[in-house]
Amino acid sequence: MFSDAAGGAVDVASVWRAERGRRCEEKSTQTGSVSASDAATQSRRARDAGVQTGAGAGFEGRPLGAPGSVDYSGLLAFLQGVEEPVCRELEKNWKSHAFDGWRAEWAEPTERISCLHSLSYPPARERKLHVTGVSWSSTGAVVACSYGRLDDGDWGADKSYVCAWNLDRRAPDPQRPDLVLEAPSAAMGLAFHPRRPSVLAVGLFSGEVLVWDTGRPEDPLIWRSGMTDDSHTDPVYQVTWLPGDKQPRLLSASTDGKILLWQEGRDGLLEPAAGFALALQQIPRGARPKKISRGATPLGVTALSFSPFDPTVFVAGTEGGDVLKCWAGAETPAVGLPHLGGSLPLKAPAQLAFAPHGGPVYSLSCSPFHRNLFLSGGTDGHVHLYSMLQAQPLVSLQLSKKYVFGVRWSPVRPLVFAAATGEGEVHLFDFGQNSQKPSLSVRQSPEPAYCLEFNPRRAQLLAAGDGGGGVKVWQLGGEFGEEGGRERSQLEMLANEVTD
């Protein structure tokens, strides 16, 4: 069917060289511009209406009441009809964790923290004085600071300053205080009167307590304690006002171991009305050191904080690191101390000793949201959260490798506190976010930060003073100025923890 055959060769000529030489041209075309127009319309008036009916019998055929009248029987029937499903949904919402950690932001978002003012008094800087205390007036408009020194030296007898700036003034001068008061000795701490914004109390290194009325610039000094057998003989590290129904009372704490309650006397002198003394031998058993010296040993008081829930309960911190719960109604006499020769009978208020710090306790702060919780800051670099009901701290935080000089609970956030450290930093701590690390840290100064205080009227303002003689007013973001929905319940859970 098929057989092999041989044919001739076929050649196909190449044409690529010829094609390569041909002329090439490019052409393009484009349509004309397309015209377009937009038009919109919107009605000028809008109207919404809504209606909701009851679920079932009991609502049909009820006549509508006259305008302005209230159908109480119908309202009662409606509430009874919806009570069960509403309560069921509320119970579900209470147990839900869908919105944990969420906080409504009603204001425009701002930076977490910013420096609003940087204040200082040049003569104090030239003398290298430290800011030993800051305080806000009761109106929140004026911030004051005391100048002294917290290191060794013979500076205690030198004159010092107390300065105040009115931050509500238009463009306040940060280098020129609105008020400068000269103190006869180094000022160790100060406190504004809780009701009278012009009255300011100051404790001095010499042991004196002064009260100034800044509304009298020609003669601001209205009271002073003087130097008597009943007054302090060592530096006054803290002064504080106790709110009362009639008149706030002034207290002072000193490293001579005495806590004195003052009253107005004659000729502009303050007179001690009552007093307490802390002696090592009168600390509750179990908290004393194994070896104590013979005779009574005074415990120098460096910090005080009174409970906002019970003004007879306060905590005291000492030079030796002790933290003591005290009762102002104590009747046990303080005995054996060498400075008890005055006419004022002193009481021994210590009731409970907490686990101590490893160095002097310079700051205490009772919680404004829970009657049993308070914070302490010591020169061992730790902040302790204590419960009044047990000796061991609930939480112990090492915030500094040097010292913690100041600690203050936020006046509006139950889980937030601020601390000032020897590294010159200000830390903001939120137990609701992290129980071991600060939520925010900011550099106050290359020098140690010695004190800080929240503004009582404007919770987003925090004043801090440092060893360089400066006071910075920090403005906190909204997250630090508004209470979260579950903070108080979380604080209650924290307070109920029991340590071994």
Secondary structure, DSSP 8 states (H G I E B T S, - for coil): ---------------HHHHHTS---------------------S----------SSTTSTT-----TT---HHHHHHHHHHHHHHHHHHHHHHHH--TTTT-----S----SEEEEEEEE-HHHHHTT-EEEEEEE-TTSSEEEEEEE--SSSSGGGS-EEEEEEETTSSS--TTS-SEEEEESS-EEEEEE-SS-TTEEEEEETTS-EEEEETT-TTS-EEEE--S-TTS-SS-EEEEEEE--SS--EEEEEETTSEEEEEEE-STTBEEEEEEEE-BGGGS-TTSS-SS--SS--B--EEEEEE-SS-TTEEEEEETTS-EEEEETT---B--S-TT--SSS--B--EEEEE---SS-EEEEEE-SS-TTEEEEEETTSEEEEEETT-SS-SEEEE--SS-EEEEEE-SS-TTEEEEEETTSEEEEEETTT-SSS-SEEEE--SS-EEEEEE-SS-TTEEEEEETTSEEEEEEE-GGGTS--TTHHHHHHHHHT----
